[in-house]
C-alpha cells in the first residue's frame, strides 16, 4: 500500500483492549489510522469534530453504541463512513445489519477474518475519501453541448463533480460531454449533467468518466492533491 497518501481515519469505540490492539495493528498495515475511544459520549464528540472514513462500534461491550450509529448516519461529514459492527448475539447482529452496518464481526474474532474485512473495506473507504475531497483547481475544460463547444476552466474538482467558470449560462439538467486536462497533460473525457447554474458565469456538473483508465488517472491526481493539502 502507498503510505505516502494521507492515511484514512477510523474511529473505534470499544472497551476491549485486545480488539482495539488487533484492529490498530491490522490498520497500520494499510496505512489506516485507528482512533480508539472507550466512552460513547467521547466518540460522539469526536464525530462532530473530525472526518472519519470508517467507524468501528463494539455492541458487545458498549451498551449505548446504538445512538452512536444513529449519530454517524445523521452526521454531515461522516454519514457515508463505512461501519464495522462487532455484535455476537443474534438479535443484536440482526439489528445492526438492519441499521445498515457494512461489515459484521462476531466473537471470537478471527485475526485473519478481520484482516480480510479491512482489506475489503479499504477500497470503499478510499472511494469515500475521494468523494468527500474537493480540490480547488483551475484546469482547462472543454464542454460540448448539443449546439456548441465551450472553452472554460474548473473552479474545483472532486471524484464525480466539479464547479466551472464559463462565459454563458447552462440549462439545468442539460447534458454535456467534457474534456478535462490534468496538469500532466492527461485528458479525462466524461459525460456530465448540469446540476446548478448561478446565471453569473458559474455552474456545477456531475460527471461520469468515459473509461476505467480515465477514472484511475483522475483518482490518482485527486489522491496526490489531498496528500499535499494535508502535509
N, C-alpha and C positions, 0 to 999 in steps of 0.2 A: 504494500500500500504506500501511496505517496504522502509522507508525513510533512512535506513542505506546504501542503494545503492546510489552511486554517482548520483545526480539528472540529469535529462535530461535538455537541454537548448533550449529555443525557442526565436528567435529574433522577436520582434513585431514592425512593422512600422505603426504608426497611429498618426493623430492629435486629435483623440477623446479620452479625458481623461476618459470618462465613459467606453468605450470599453477596454482601457488599464487597468483600475482598475478591471473590471469584469474578464477579461482574467487572470490577475495576481492572483486574489483571487481563481478562479477555478483551476488554475495551481498549486497553493500551496497545494490543496487537494491531488494532485497526486505526490507531490514531484518534480514538474517541475519548473525550474527557468525561469521566463519570463524577457527578457532584452528589455526594450522599447526604441524606438527612434522615433522622430517626423520629422527627416530630412533624405531624401533619400540618400544624399551623406554620411552622418554619418553611415547609415545602410550598404551602400556598403563597406565602410572601415571596419566595423566590420566583414563582411563576409570574408574579406581577412585575418583577424587577429585571428579568433576563429572558433571552430567547433560547429555547431548547428544541433540538431536532427529535429528541426521544424522551420518554418518561417511563421509568420502571416503578410500578406500585406493588408492594408486597401485601396482599389482602390477608395473608395468613397471620402476619404479625402486627399490622397496623389496623386497628379496629375502625378508625374513621377515614379509611382510604377512599371510600366511595365519593364523598364530597370533593376530594382532590381530583378524581377522574372527571367529575362534572365540571370542576373549575378549569381543567385543561381544555375541555370541549368548548367552554364559553370564552376562553382567553383570546384576545385579539391577535396576539403574536404566537400563541402556542396551540391553537385549536387544530392544526394539522400535524402536530407532533405524533410520532409513532409510539403507540402504547404497548409496553411489555407488562403483562399482568402475571403475578405469582398467586395462584389460587388453587389449592389442593382439594378442598371439599367440593363435592359435585355441584351442589346448588350454587355455591359461590362462583365456581368456574362458569356455570351456565349464565349467571347474571352478568359477569364482566364481559363475556362474549356478546351478550345481547346489547351491552352498552358500548360495543364497537371497539374493544381492545383488539389490537392487531396480532399479538402473539401471546400465547398462554404457556406458562411454565408451571410445573407441579412438583412438589416434593415427593421423594428425594430428587433433588435437581442434579441431573447428569451433566458433568463438565463438558462432554463432547456435544450434548444436545444444546447447551447454552451457547457454545461456540458457533454451532451451525445456525442457530437462531440469529445471533448477532451478525454473522456474515450475510444471511439472507436479508436482514433489516438494513444493512449498511447502504445498499443502493437506494432503498426507499428514503432513508434519511438524507442522503446526498441529494436526491431529487427535491426533497422538501427544502433543503438549503438553497438550491438554485432558484426554486420557485419564489422563495421569500426575498432573495437578494435582488436588488435593482441597482444597476451600475449607471451612474451619471456619466455619459459619454457623448461627444459629438462625433458621430460616424456618418460617412456618406451613405445615402439611401436613395434608391430609385424605386418609385411607386408607379405601377401601371394599372390604370383603371380601365373601364370599358371604352373610354373615349380619348385618353391621353396618357403620356408619361410625364412624371413629375420628379425633378431632381430636388432633393431636400436633405435634411440631416436629422439624426436622432437627438433627443434630449436625454433620455435614459433607456436602458435595455435590460430586460430580465429574460428568463428562460423561455417564456411564451408570450411576452408582451413588451410594448415599447411606447414611449411618448415621442412624437415627432414634431418638428417645426417645418412648415411648408407654406407656400405663397397663397394658397386659397383653401376655403373650407372643403371638407369631405363629408359626404352624406352618411348619417348614422346607419349602420348595418350594411354599408356598401362593401363589396369585396374588392380586394386589391392583390396583385402579385407584387412581391417586393424582392429587391436585391440589396442586401446589407453587406457593406465592405468592411471587414475586420482590419485592424491596423497592420497585420502581416500580409494583407493582400487577398486573403481567402474571401470568397463571396458566398454568403449564405442566401440561398434562394428559398422563398417561402410564400405561402398564401395567407393573407391576413383579412381581418374584418374590422371595420371602424366601430369602436365601442363608445367613443366620446369625441366631441369636437367643440372647442370653446368659441368658434366663429371669429377668432382673433389670431389665427395662424398656428394653432396647436391642436393636435389630435392624438388620440390613444388608439393603438391597434392591438388586437390579439392575433397571434400568428402561429402557423404550424410549418415546421421545416420540411423541405421538399425531399430529403433523404436522411437516412440514419447517419451518414458521414457528416452531413451539414449540422445535424443535431450534436454530434460528438465534438465538432470543431467549435461550435458556439458554446457548449457547456465547458469545454476546456478553457476557453478565453474567459468566461464568467468566473470560473474557479480561480484563475490567475488574478483577476481583479479583486475578488473577495479576499484573497490572501494578502494582497498589497494593502488593502484598506485596514486590515487588522494587524499589520506589522507595527 
